[in-house]
C-alpha cells in the first residue's frame, strides 16, 4: 500500500464562490518582496555571493568573495526602488503585503517605519534570503523560530503570514508546526486560498505567483520592457475579471521586488496596470492578511474522513456495502496508490474500477454470475430456477461495465 501526497484534485470542477467583500469580481493583491540586505553575502556569514534575481546576466555565486556589483544592485532596491514603489502605492491608495526577510528588515529601519506608517502588512520572508532545499530539518526549524523572533523585535509585532520562496520539502510543514501563522504562501497551486491539514493543525494556504511576477525581468523567457509586464498583467486581470463577472471570482497576486520593478523603465508598466485596475468597478485590493481573515470567516475548514487516509478495515467497512457483490474489490482498491485525487466519488470509483478491470477472468465471471442471480431474484422472487451460467466473455464484460456504471451513484451518496 502506498499513498501519494500531492493533491491533483484541489477544488475540482466547482470551486467555492469566495464572496469577496462588497461583491467584488476579483481580488487583486500586490506583494512587495523586501530582500535587500538579507541575500547571500559573505558579510552575512554566507559561503558565497548572491546570484539570483538581478540585472546581471548569467550571474553565478562567487565562493568566499564579495560581489561588489551584485551588492550594489541590491542596494539600489533599498535606497531608490523601495521609495519609488512606496510613492506609487500610497498615491494609488492600495495597501501592500511585504514579504520581509528578517535580517533585511533589521538593516532598513527607515523603510520598515514607512511600511508601518502606510498600514502595510509585513509578513515573514524567512530569516535570510537563501536556499533551504539542502538545509537539515532541525536547522530550518531553528531558522524559522529566529526569523519570528527577529521580525517581532524589529517590527514590533510577530508576523502572521509566511513565504519562504526558496524552500525545502519540509518548509510548509515546519512553518505550520510553528503554530502562529494565519496563512502560508509557499504554494502556487490555485487561484483561491485553500486549507491543508498538518497533524492537529488546519493551515490556510494563500497561493503566490511566479508568473504575474516581476522576477521574469531577470529570467529567461521573461519580460524585456515594462510594457511586456503590463500586457501580461492586464491579460491575467481581464480573464479573471470576466470569470468573476460570470459568477466565479478568483484571486490575482502580483509579485514585486524593489531592485527590479523599482527601476524607472520597468515601473511605468506597473503604473499603467494599476490605472487599468482602478478603471474597473467591483475590484478588491486587499493585503494578504485581509484575505486570510475573510477566508477564515466565510470558508472555515471542516475536517472530513478521507478514503486515502483510512485503514484497510475502515475502508472496507465504509465502502463494502456500496460494492455489494464486489465487496472483495475493497482491499484491492485500498492497496492501490491512493491520494487526495481519490477522496471523491469519481476518484474512488476509478480505484474500484481499476481493481475490477485487473481481476482474473474467473473473478469477473463470478461477479457477473452473482449479478445475474440478483437480477433474477428481483424479477421472479426467491425460489426460482438457478440463473444460467454467464460464460460468454462479452456477456461478462457487459455485466462488469453495468456494475461500474451502477457503482458511481452509490459512491456519490457517501462522498462529494
C-alpha angles and dihedrals in degrees: 000000000000131000125211110218100196117097109226093164105059112159092338121206095335112050116186120268103248095210093215114202118284092009094291115185092211141011112222111193125187121206122193113197112214105198103137108123093019099071126107109293133145087232086065093051095262124141096236145004125279120272104173133097105358138119092256107106114228095001116181131189116269105217113225094355139098115241102217096192094047092050090049093052090052090047089056088060092055098037102041114358095058094054093047089053091044090057093046096052099038090051090049091048092233117139119220136214110225118211094208123192102217096227091046092052090050089057095048109053095157092053091048090052090051091050091051094045090052091054093243121157114244108206123180121266092182133270096288130006096246137120115278100184095104097033114121112245095245091052093049092049090052091047090053091051092048091048090056092046096049093042091053091048094049101038100033097239135054120261116258095192131053137199123166101175099188092054138160129231087263100049102092093045092048093049091048090050089054083071103207104090123103089199143003122210102192092119137080099188107113148022091236137048117264141181131251127191121227111179103297096345124096105207124197115223120201108191120231126205134234094183104053083050134110089227085091088074083073098038138073119265093028149114122316101178136025086250091062090056092044093052094050092047092049092049090050093047094047092050094049093042090055090049089051092049087053090056104269109095119190141183127256121198123198114199119206139180126202095225093048113036089026090076114102096240093050101042092060090073091049091051091053090049091053089051089051091052093048092053088067126077126223095038121140117204104188136160116253091252088059090053090049093052091047094049094048090051098045103029109028115178120258116190117227132187107262122210093219090057097048125109114242095255093051091045091054092044093053101040103025095086091053090052093057109175089010096058088126087070091071099079091042093052090045090055092058123095097276126180142155089300088068096050092097136069093259094044094049091043088059091052093052091046090052090052091050095045091052093048120110121267089250093053093049091047090050090053091049090049092051091048090051090051092050091049092050092048090052090051104042101016130236120322097043126129120289111269117255114267114266103226105140109104093220091051090051091051091049091050093049091048089051089050091052091049094049093047098064097065090050091053091048088062089060103036138029 
